[in-house]
Amino acid sequence: MTKWEKTITRSFRISSTAFEALEEDARRRRISVNTLVNYQLTRYAVFDRFLDKVRIVRIPASVVRRIFESVTEEEAVDMGKWLADDLALRNVMAAKDGELTVESAIAGIRGMADYNGFEHTDIVQGRKRTITMIHDLGPRFSQYLASYFHSLFLVVGAKPHFSSDARAIVFELPSPAM
């Protein structure tokens, strides 16, 4: 939700246990309970209700890093291609816009970054659009992401240029029509 997005006022009944957890977490984060509840509801509206359809499993980043440290470069690349071919996941991306396009794929990538706490940028300069995703999961994870994004963009008819290192992946596309 943006700072200027219209809000509405509603009241809900929640258990005292849930409310106490919200208060504790809000206090720890130094935000209001309202802000925390809005964050959680937005996360549900934007991500979770779609991701539930493909049974996403949340595991600690340290486990993901360890898994990717144990695979070869070829296996990481194959896993990325396999994920892009997953029709259910492509349908989740398309569900928001009605079809899978370059823009809905980019929105899905931004959503993946947001959901997983990865820093990302999307910069348009002239006729070039550069998207960067920063993570701390190692070089094989970058190879996996590059393969996944490359394969996903092939599905929508785009061929971005990719580069990556142990902590980031960068891809460039022609900028959207202005």
C-alpha positions in Angstrom: 0.0 0.0 0.0 1.3 3.4 -0.9 1.2 6.4 1.5 -1.5 8.0 -0.7 -3.7 4.9 -1.2 -7.3 5.4 -0.1 -8.1 3.7 3.2 -11.4 2.5 4.6 -12.5 2.0 8.2 -13.8 -1.4 9.3 -13.9 -3.2 12.6 -13.2 -6.9 13.2 -13.4 -9.3 16.1 -10.1 -11.1 16.8 -9.0 -13.4 19.6 -7.2 -11.9 22.5 -4.2 -14.1 21.8 -4.0 -12.7 18.3 -4.3 -9.1 19.5 -1.7 -9.6 22.2 0.7 -11.0 19.5 0.0 -8.0 17.3 0.6 -5.5 20.1 3.9 -7.2 21.1 5.1 -7.3 17.5 4.1 -3.7 16.8 5.8 -2.6 19.9 9.0 -4.5 19.0 9.0 -3.0 15.5 8.1 0.4 16.8 5.0 0.8 14.6 1.3 1.0 15.4 -0.9 -2.0 15.6 -2.9 -0.5 12.8 0.2 -0.3 10.6 1.1 -3.9 11.4 -2.5 -5.2 10.7 -2.6 -3.2 7.4 0.8 -4.7 6.4 -0.5 -8.3 7.2 -3.7 -7.8 5.3 -1.9 -6.2 2.3 0.5 -9.2 2.3 -2.5 -11.5 2.2 -4.2 -9.5 -0.6 -1.1 -9.1 -2.7 0.7 -12.4 -2.1 -0.6 -15.1 0.2 -4.0 -15.6 -1.4 -2.3 -16.3 -4.7 0.6 -18.3 -3.3 -1.7 -20.6 -1.4 -2.7 -22.1 -4.7 0.8 -23.4 -5.4 1.6 -24.5 -1.8 4.5 -22.3 -1.0 6.6 -23.5 1.9 8.4 -20.9 4.0 11.8 -22.1 5.2 14.7 -20.2 6.8 17.1 -18.4 4.4 20.0 -20.3 5.9 18.4 -23.6 4.8 17.8 -22.2 1.3 21.4 -21.0 1.1 22.7 -24.5 2.3 20.5 -26.3 -0.3 21.9 -24.1 -3.1 25.5 -24.5 -1.9 25.0 -28.3 -2.3 23.9 -28.2 -5.9 26.0 -27.9 -9.1 25.7 -24.9 -11.4 23.9 -27.2 -13.9 21.4 -28.3 -11.3 20.7 -24.7 -10.2 20.1 -23.7 -13.8 17.8 -26.7 -14.4 15.8 -25.9 -11.3 15.2 -22.4 -12.5 14.0 -23.6 -15.9 11.8 -26.1 -14.2 10.2 -23.5 -12.1 9.5 -21.2 -15.1 7.8 -24.2 -16.8 5.5 -24.7 -13.7 2.1 -23.8 -15.2 0.6 -23.3 -11.7 3.2 -20.6 -10.8 2.7 -18.9 -14.1 -1.0 -18.9 -13.5 -0.5 -17.2 -10.2 1.5 -14.4 -11.9 -1.2 -14.1 -14.6 -4.1 -14.1 -12.0 -3.5 -10.5 -11.0 -3.6 -9.0 -14.6 -5.6 -11.7 -16.4 -2.7 -12.9 -18.5 1.1 -13.5 -18.3 2.9 -10.5 -19.9 6.3 -8.9 -19.5 4.7 -6.5 -17.0 2.9 -9.2 -15.0 6.2 -11.2 -15.0 8.1 -8.2 -13.6 5.3 -7.6 -11.1 5.7 -11.3 -10.0 9.5 -10.9 -9.7 9.0 -7.7 -7.6 6.5 -9.6 -5.5 8.9 -12.5 -5.0 11.5 -10.0 -3.9 9.2 -8.2 -1.5 7.8 -11.5 -0.1 11.3 -12.8 0.6 12.7 -9.6 1.9 15.2 -9.1 -1.0 16.2 -5.6 -1.9 15.3 -4.7 -5.5 15.3 -1.8 -7.9 13.5 -1.1 -11.2 15.1 1.8 -13.0 14.1 3.2 -16.4 16.7 5.3 -18.2 15.9 6.3 -21.7 15.1 3.1 -23.7 16.5 0.7 -21.1 14.9 -0.8 -18.0 17.3 -2.3 -15.4 15.9 -4.5 -12.6 18.2 -5.6 -9.8 17.5 -8.1 -7.1 19.9 -8.4 -4.2 20.0 -11.4 -1.9 22.4 -13.2 0.5 21.9 -16.8 -0.7 25.0 -17.3 -2.7 26.2 -17.8 -6.4 24.1 -20.9 -7.1 20.9 -19.0 -6.0 21.8 -16.2 -8.5 22.3 -18.8 -11.2 18.9 -20.3 -10.3 17.2 -16.9 -10.4 18.9 -16.0 -13.7 17.7 -19.3 -15.3 14.2 -18.9 -13.9 13.9 -15.3 -15.0 15.4 -16.0 -18.4 13.0 -18.9 -19.0 10.0 -17.0 -17.7 10.7 -14.1 -20.0 11.1 -16.4 -23.0 7.5 -17.5 -22.3 6.3 -13.9 -22.7 8.5 -13.3 -25.8 11.2 -11.1 -24.1 14.9 -11.7 -24.1 16.5 -9.6 -21.4 20.3 -9.4 -20.9 21.3 -10.9 -17.5 24.3 -10.6 -15.3 24.8 -12.0 -11.8 27.2 -12.5 -8.9 27.0 -14.2 -5.6 24.7 -11.6 -4.1 22.7 -10.2 -7.0 21.1 -10.6 -10.3 20.6 -7.8 -12.8 18.6 -7.9 -16.0 18.0 -5.3 -18.7 15.0 -5.0 -20.9 13.8 -2.4 -23.4 11.8 0.2 -21.3 8.0 0.1 -21.5 6.4 2.4 -24.0 5.9 5.8 -22.6 
